[in-house]
Amino acid sequence: MPAVRTVSAGAPLGWLARGFADFRAHPLPSLFYGACFALMGWLIAVVFEHAAAYVSSLVTGFFLVGPFLATGLYALSRRRERGEPAWLAPTLDAWRPNVGAIGVFGLVLAVILLVWARASLIVFALFFTQDIPTVEDFTARIFALENLEFLLAYLAVGGFFAVLVFAISVVSVPMMLDRNIDGIVAVLTSLKAFSANVPAMVVWGLAIVVLVGLGFATWFVGLVVAVPVIGHATWHAYRALIE
């Protein structure tokens, strides 16, 4: 098991600063990955425009598998760290040297995504038995005072899945990419890093929520920049947390 370092609560701010520096150093390949995330959000919103429950569960759930989908961003940061050219092509299949471990971890995240999607629909069905909100009136209906119980229940269920994925993926995918280790060791190391740095993890989690939330608030346009910065910062989080 790799040794885990203890960092200060403010360390995530430094990770974000270094992540933004990586983004500025190779903006075009970084923007490619950000655009992929934004495009997926747009597609989900368009395909399920008359079913807000599906849009909510799939868009938020899509980011549960974000740590796996951001593998290319970790590879870009590693290439810059090594002084290699920050080209897009070599990062598209960066997972290949450890495809077994990274693939299994991606499958685990996909299963969690499916469970969350089902749980999300159940919460909607319990509180909106007759009139499910549409995409157009989703925000107004969800945040209305009479739907406060729904909002609290939805946040509680979603928060459970978010914390679970966050804890097992803080450093797991970057470590599997960098060290060619198996998924079990990576997940256990991630859990160890999470438990040893709870204050920093709270700050890091809130920072991710704020950045992704701003991306959602701009109809996914902000994700084009927010996702690459978070992905690059995750690489620096791995470097800071694991000896």
N, C-alpha and C positions, 0 to 999 in steps of 0.2 A: 504494500500500500504506500503510495507516495505521501510524503510528509506535507502537512497543511500548515500554512502560516496564519497568524492572527493579525488582522489589519484594523485600522481605526474606522470609526463610523463615517468619517468624511472621505474615505478612500474611493468610493464610487464616483465622486466628483472628478477625481484625477483620472479614473478610467474613461469617463466620458470625454474629458479634455484630450486624452491621447487617442480615443476613438475618432474624435472630430479631426484631429491632426492626420490620422490615416485617411479619413474621407477626403480631406483637402489635398493629400499627396497623390491620390489616385481616384479622382471624382467620377470619371466615366464608368469604369467597371463597378464601382460602388453604386452609382445611380442605376445601373442595369438591374442589380438585385433589388434595390428599393422599388423600382418600377414594376418588377414582377409581383411584389407584395401588394402594391397599390392596384395593379391590374386584377389580381385575384379578388380583392375587395370589391372592385367595380363589377366584376362578373357575377359575384354572388348577389350583390344588391340588384342587378338588372334581372337575373334569372328568377329570383324570388321576390320581385318587387311587390307582389300582392300577399306575401307571407312574411310578416315582420319577425315572427318567431323563428323561422328558418334563417333569416338574415342575421339576427342577433346571435343565434347559437353557432352558425357556421363561420361568421366573421370573427367573433371572439375565439371560437375554437380553433380557427386557422392559425392563430398565434400561439396556441398550445404546442403546435408542431414547429413553431418558428425556430427553436434552437437547432433542429435538424436541418431546416431549409436554409439556415444562415451559414452552412458549412463553407460556402464559397467566400463569404466575408471574412471568416476566420483565416482561410488560406491566403487571402489578400494581405491581411495584417502580418501573417507569418512571412510572406515573401518580402514585405517591406522591412521587417525586422532583420531578415537575413541579407538585405541589400540586393535582392533579386528584382528584376523588372516586374512591375505590378500589372501584368497582363491578365486579361479576363479568361482566355482560353484554358490555361492550366488549372484554373480554380473551378471550372465547371465539373470536373470529375475528380476533385481533390479527395473525395471519399474512397476512391478505388483501392489504395494500399491497405485500408482496413475496412473493406466493404462489409464484411461479416458482422463485426461489432456495431458499426455505425448503422447498418441496415436493420439489425435487430432492434436497436434503440429507436430508430425511426418508426418501426412497426409498433413498438410499445406506445410511443406518443400518438400514433394513429388510433390505436385502440382507446386510449384515454380521450381522444377527440370524439370518437363515436359515442362513448359513454356520456361525455358531457353534452353532446348534441341531444341525446335521448333525455337526459335529466333536465335540460333546458326546456324542451318541449313539454315535459310533464309539469314543470312549474307554471308555464304559460297556461296549460290546460286546466290546472287547478284553480287559477285565479281569474281566468277569462273564459268562463264556461259557455258564453253565448256570442260575444263579440270580440274576436281577436283583433288587436291593433293592426293597422296597415303601416306600410313603411312611411307614408306621408305624415300620419298623426302619431307615429311611434313615440317620439320624444315627449310630446305634450301629454299623451296618455300615461306613459310609464312614470313620469315624474309628477303626475297629479297627486294631490294630497290623499285622495280616496284610494289610490293604488300603492300607498306606502308599504303595506304588508307584502305586496308582491315584490316591490323593489328590494326590501330587506331580505326576503327569501331567496330572490334571484342572486343577490350579491353574496349571500352566505354559501349557496351551492357553488356558484362560480368561483368564489374565493377559495373554497376547498380544492378544487381542481387546479386553480392557478398556483397556489402555494405548493401543491404536490409536484407539479411539473417544474416549478421554479427550483425547488429543493434538489431534485434529481438531475437537473440540467445546468446548474450554475457553472460548472467547469467540465462536465462530462464529455460533450461533443468536441470542444477544442482539445481536450486531453487525448481522446481517441484518435483525433486527426494528427496530433503532434507526436504521440508516443507509441502508437500502434498497440494499445492495450485492449483487453476485452471489456465488454460493456458492464459486467458486474463490478469490476474494480473501479471503473469510471463512475458509476452511479454511487457506490459506497463512498468513494472519495469526495464526490459532490455533496453528499449528505453530511459528511464529516466537516467539509468546508463551511456548509450552511450553518450547522449547529455551533461551530466554533466562532462564528462571526455574525451573530444574530443582529446586532445594531447596524453593521455595515450592510447586511442583507435587506434589512428594512428600508434603508436609504436607497439601495440599489433597486429594489422592487418598486418603490414609489417613483423613482426616476423613470423607470421603464413604463409604468402606468401613465405618468404625465405625458411622456413623449408620444406613446402610442395613442393616448387619448386626444392629443392635439392632432395627430394624424387622422383619426376618425372624425374629429370636429371639422376638418377641412375637406370632408368628403374623399378621404384617402390620399389626397395630394401630398399632405405633409409626411406620409409614410415613405415617400421617395427619398427623403433625407433622413427621417427619424430611424428607419430600420437599419440602414447602413451604419449610422453612428452607434446604435445599440450593438449591432453585430461586431463591429471593430472593438468597441469598449469591452465586450464579453471576452474577447481574446486577451485583452490586458488584465481583465479580472482573473482569468485563468493564470496568467503569468505572475500576478501578485499573490494569489492564494495558494499556489502549489509550488513547492520547492523543486 
